[in-house]
Amino acid sequence: MILFLSRPYDSGPSPDVYDPVFENNEWAAIIEACQNNAVPDTWLADGSCSKAMTIGGTSYTIDVIGKQHDQYADGGTAPLTFQLRQIPVSLQMNSSATVSGGWGASTMRSTELPQLKNQLPADVRNAIRMVSKQSNGVWTQDDLFLLSSPEVFGGGGDSGEQYAFYQAGNSKIKGYWYDPSITAPWWLRDYNGAQFRAVDDDGALIARTPMSYTGVTYAFCF
């Protein structure tokens, strides 16, 4: 009798090898599940899935904010998108009062986020994949990235679509790493006029001058 396997022997792990409770899995297992497109159905982007990650000696909460949302720069769809919940630092979007070149030409993208990426655990840092992001109609390829206003507040447009996490009504308010009860505005990557957009400390959409020191909560995919 010939037995037919439901999965090729070399196709990678099945989703059932991972704990259905997201936070019970080690980051190595989460990375593997994403890389093999074997994410369990129970790993959702509705606010129920988050996990601690130690970054630079500090514990942060990482939320799953999207599922099958972002496109890899080299083709295919990222199974999950993650975002840092707490604010690790406040930074300028640009060192001068300009939005010229938008997100793609910003100091945040070229200098600040690469430095923040270097603080991530090596296995996490090395597993992050580039995705294609649209900002004010312009496409870039990014590893760490800031969210856009449509990705947080909805409404569509030329800067992406709302993530399931925010569509489900989860809080847009972010607090600092040392005391999450101390809330602050956080940057978004799209701009309006001469200002980049941001989320205020009460969760409202605002705009700030590029030189304003504003909280950073980045996102990424494996």
N, C-alpha and C positions, 0 to 999 in steps of 0.2 A: 504494500500500500504506500502511495506517495503522499506525503504531507506538504501542503502549500503554506508557506509562512506569510503572515499578513504584512510583515515588514522585511525588506531585504536585510541580510545579515550585516551589511556594512552601512546601514542608513542612520546609525546613531541610536542613542537611547530612546525608548518609548516614554511618553509623558508619565506613565504609571510608575516609573522608577523614582520619581520625585515626590516629596511630601506634598499632598494637596493643600496643606496650610502653608502659605508662602513664607511667612517669617520663620518657620521651622527649618528651612533649608539654609545651608551655608552659601555664601556668595559664590563660591566656586561652582556649586550645583546650579545656581540661578544663571550664571554665565554660560555654563554648558547647555542648559535647557534652551536658552536664547540662541546660542550658536548652532544648535541642532534643530531649531524650530520644533521643539518638543515641550513647549510650555503647557502645563496642565490647564484644563478648562476652568479650574477654580482660582487660578491666578488672574484676578480681575483688576480693572482700573477704575473701580467705583468708590475707592476710599477704604476698602477693606484690606488692602495689601500694602504693607510697609515693613521695613526692616532697618535695624540699626547698622551703621557703618562707622568705623573709627577712621577719622581723617585728621592727620596732624596731631594725634593724641587726644582728640575730642570726639565724642560719640554724637553722630547726627542721625536723624531719621530720614530715610529715603522712601519716597512714595512712588508706587506705580501709578502713572498718570495717563498712560495710553496703551492700548493693545492693538496691534496691527495698524498703527497710525502713521509712523514715519517710514520714509523710503530710504534704503541704503543708497549711498552715492554710487556704488558699483552695481546696483540692481537688487531687487528683492525688497521685502518688507520686514522691518524690525518687529519681532514678536511683542516686545515691551518697550516703553519709554519711561524713564525714571527722572524724578526731580528731587533735589535737596529741599527739605522742608524748612530748616532753620537758615538764618542769614549768618554766614561766616565772617563777612567783611562788608564794609561800605566803600564803594569806589566811584570814580568818575567814569562816565561813558567815553568822554574825550577830554584831553587836557586843554582844549580850547573850545570856545562857544560855537561849535559848528556841527551840522548834521551832514555835511558834504560827504558823499559816498555811502551814507547810511550805515547800516549794521556792518556791511562788508568791509568798510574802511575804518571802522571804529577802533580806538585804542583798547576798548574792552575785549574785542574779538582777537586782535592781533597780539596783545601783550598780557592783559590781566588774566583772561581765562586759561591760557597756557600755563601760567604760573600756578593757578589754582589746581589745574589738572595734575601738576607735579606733586601735589600734596596727597593725592589719592593713593590708596594701597597699590602696590605694583601690579598685582594680578588684575585688579579692577582697571587700572590705568591702561594696561596693555591689551585688555579685551574690548575697550570702547571702539566702536566703529563709526565711520563718517556717515552722516546722513545729509540729504538735500533739504535745505530750508529756504523758504521764500519770505522776503522782507521788503515791503513797499514795492512789490513786483520784481525784485531782483533775487536771483537764486545764488546761494552759496553752498559750499560743502563744509560741514562743521562736525567736530567731535563733541566738545562741550558747547552748549548754546543757551542763550536766554530765550524765554518764551516770547511770543508776540501778543498783542492785545486780543486779536480774534481767537488765539489758542486758549486764552484764559476766559474771555468774556463772551465769545461767540460772535456771530454776525457775518462770518466769512470775509471775503475780500481778497486782497493781494498779499496777505501775510500769513496764510494758513487757516486751518479749521480747528474748532474748539476740541480740546482734549476731553476724553470721557470723564476724567477725574473732576474737572470743573463743571462739565455739563451735569454731573450728578449732584451738584450743589455743595461740594466740599469747600471749606474755607479758603479764601484768597489771602487771608491775613497771615503774615510771616513774622516770627520773632527772632531775636538774636540768639546765637548758640549758647551764650553764657546765662541767659535768662529769657526763655521763650515768651514770658509775659510782657517783655519790653518789645513792642512791635515797632516796625519802621516801614517806610516805602521800599519797594524793590523794583529794579529796572525791568523793562520789556525791551525787545530789540527793534521794534518799529518806531517810526517818528511821525510827527505831525507838525508841519511848519518848521520852526527853528528849534523844536524840542523833541526829545525822545519820550515815549510814553513810559508810564510806570504804574504800579499798583500802590495806592496810598495805604497808610497804616490802619485804615478802617475798611480796606478791601475795595475801594472805589478806583475807577480808572482816572488817572491824572497825567499830566505831562510836566517834565522838568528840563531845565537847561542842561546841556551835556556835561558841564563842569560841576554839576551838583553831586555831592557825595551821597550815594544811594545804595541800598542793600542789593546784594547779588545772591540769587538762588538759581543755580544752573541746572540744566537737564542733559541727559545722555542716553545712548542706546548701546546694547551689546550685540 
